[in-house]
Amino acid sequence: MILRTALAILSAVPLLGPQLVRAGPDLPADAKAYVTRRMGCNHWGGEDAYDAARGREIGEAVRSLRCDTVEADEQRMRRRYRRQPDVLKSLDQTHDADG
């Protein structure tokens, strides 16, 4: 019984990853905004344009989130917060998180 409960808890942990990133109340406002934007870019970048309308929807989301500059913006964040390990950790977690 204990083993089964432990396995259930461990299997649920990966589902909490993106929420842990979002919940960073100690992040500076610009870092919070970046984290939200990055997760949106990750999400829309993984979507399938199965028809023209969906392709337009994806394209509009990618444009409005400015996903074409997300990597350069991350580098600026990393320089700005290079002495704040909590911010850098959030950026690391967000890199592959899906919003």
JOWO-V632885 format. One record per pair of residues at least 12 apart in sequence whose ideal C-beta (glycine too) atoms are under 8 Angstrom apart, sorted by the first residue. I is the first residue (numbers start at 1). J is the second residue. Records with the same first field share a line. If there is no record, write none. Layout:
I: J ; J
This chain:
17: 93 ; 97
18: 39 ; 97 ; 98 ; 99
20: 93
21: 35 ; 39 ; 90 ; 93 ; 94 ; 97
22: 35 ; 36 ; 39 ; 99
24: 86 ; 90
26: 86
27: 86 ; 87 ; 90
28: 81 ; 87
30: 77 ; 80
31: 77 ; 81 ; 87 ; 90 ; 91
34: 73 ; 74 ; 77 ; 91 ; 94
35: 90 ; 91 ; 94
36: 99
37: 65 ; 66 ; 70 ; 73
38: 70 ; 74 ; 91 ; 94 ; 95 ; 97 ; 99
39: 94 ; 97 ; 98 ; 99
40: 61 ; 65 ; 67 ; 99
41: 62 ; 65 ; 67 ; 70
42: 94 ; 96 ; 97 ; 98 ; 99
43: 98 ; 99
44: 58 ; 61 ; 62 ; 65 ; 67
45: 62 ; 67
46: 98
74: 91 ; 95
77: 91
78: 91
